[in-house]
């Protein structure tokens, strides 16, 4: 299934985050899409490619669980530090530096239970399959 290509500054959102974040693919393959570095399914390193989403509300996050317990069960968000897996649902045919291109619809998981999705791929004219 094809979709718009994800590039530098694509907007991301985590289901347990309180704010959006922006994708930062490494420009290693030196492939530009609409003037920005193209992302691949391996651009999922926490804090390098996937910055924090403000505060985390997942009780699967040990810091949130501890703060919530200290507040007698009142959910207490704590700073987000994503722990991610590689992206899934990338391009089936289009490769960037030998790896599948990342597209709108791509998702990765956070170890604390969040689903991270691309909500704006950054490229609007380039569709990859």
Secondary structure, DSSP 4 states (H G I P E B T S, - for coil): --EEEEEEEEEEEETTBSS-EEB---GGG--EETTEEBPBTT---BTTTB---SEE--TTSHHHHHHHHHTTT----EE----B---BS--SS-EETTEEBPBTT-EEEBTTS-EEEEEEEEEEEEEE-
